[in-house]
Amino acid sequence: MRKFLPTILMMPLLICGCVGMSTTDGSSTKQWISIVSSKSDLDGSTADVCYKLNLRFNPAEAEDRIDTDRACITRCCWYSENKSVQMDFNAGFADDLVENGTAKKYEPEILTVNVSYSPFLKTIHAKAEQKGVIKSDGIVQLEYDQVTKPDQFLDLDFGTQTAKLYRDSDTKQGTYLFAPEKKPDTTPEIYTDIKTDDEEETNYNDLSDSARQELLKKKLSYERRQAVLLLKRFYNKEIDAYILAIDKAKRAQGLVLMSNDRDWTTVKIGTPIYKVTCKVNGKLGKTPSTMKEFPISCGSYEVNLDEKTVTPIDTAAISIVNGEYMN
């Protein structure tokens, strides 16, 4: 019986360590994709791998249009959850155009990279759907047009404009904007006409280029604020509860989470439809001196300003709205 005692005692240790991180497990068939780490199963075989795309961009500023963490460039992605990576280089085109008066419109607009991994060969492979875009050394070569006329590329139906005042019920502050004269006012609680003796109508087509750009900029800025405001009215309590749940879990581990800094990123995807992404620029540590960056994704949402709807569109947002993270 004594011969079997050591084996019996070791069994709990083997069970506790059956799934864990290991060093790089496998090679790549491409220079621009590599395995960073892996997970093993009960038999010691590779169960999953975390990979990164070692990509660079030409023009270099094209990288500013994408989320490099989601694109598996600055953060490794688990193969089981990310067998395909998509990058949209024109997602921020409208914003850049209105803010700067000029912007690059890239071709191809979308880059899709499909990834495959062979546990038997311990080899990872990647291939871009758009042929010839990714060079063998990892350079993403993009063509582009430098656009300088916003009114030709932004789908904004201004027509004849009249000045109106937007009143934010939360802040009680007004901001001037321009809204279509012909469109019925279906939200009287938000829009209030300014009735003055010298009120004039402004024809959008009669404005100079600089005046039109300024008008577009004001409208886009207003819509961004509206999109964030509408999202907060729908799901701010659910997002707060999610952050609080993370805070409690970290406190149980003896850690302190600082999560006051919250970012709202808006991208125009329709008229007037926005993708709003919530991110908490958190910090985590046992003491103020040991705090490290701890970003928390609080989801991406599609906000339709005309329909007054907010729809969660990624895993984090759906989990937050449905409270699935509590399970």
NORJO-V276481 format. One record per pair of residues at least 24 apart in sequence whose C-alpha atoms are under 7 Angstrom apart, sorted by the first residue. I is the first residue (numbers start at 0). J is the second residue. Records with the same first field share a line. If there is no record, write none. Layout:
BEGIN
I: J / J
END
This chain:
BEGIN
17: 41
24: 121
25: 121 / 122
26: 121 / 122 / 123
27: 122 / 123 / 124
28: 123 / 124
29: 124 / 125
30: 135 / 136 / 137
31: 136 / 137
35: 75
45: 118
47: 77 / 78 / 79
48: 77 / 78
49: 75 / 76 / 77 / 78
50: 75 / 76 / 77 / 78
51: 75 / 76
53: 137
54: 137 / 138 / 139
55: 137 / 138 / 139
56: 138 / 139 / 140
57: 138 / 139 / 140 / 141
58: 141
61: 88
64: 88 / 89 / 90 / 91
82: 113 / 114 / 115
83: 111 / 112 / 113 / 114
84: 111 / 112 / 113
85: 109 / 110 / 111 / 112
86: 110 / 111
90: 266
91: 266
93: 153 / 267
96: 149
97: 149 / 212 / 215 / 216
98: 216
100: 147 / 149 / 212
101: 145 / 146 / 147
102: 145 / 146 / 147
103: 143 / 144 / 145 / 146
104: 143 / 144 / 145 / 146
105: 141 / 142 / 143 / 144
106: 141 / 142 / 143
107: 141
149: 212
154: 270
155: 270
157: 203
158: 202 / 203
159: 200 / 201 / 202 / 203
160: 200 / 201 / 202
161: 199 / 200 / 201
163: 190 / 191 / 192 / 193
164: 190 / 191 / 192 / 193
165: 189 / 190 / 191
166: 190
176: 217 / 218
177: 218
223: 265
226: 273 / 302 / 304
227: 263 / 275
230: 309
237: 319 / 320
238: 297 / 319
241: 319
253: 285
254: 283 / 284 / 285
255: 283 / 284 / 285
256: 281 / 282 / 283 / 284
257: 281 / 282 / 283
258: 282
271: 303 / 304 / 305
272: 302 / 303 / 304
273: 301 / 302 / 303
274: 299 / 300 / 301 / 302
275: 299 / 300 / 301
276: 300
END
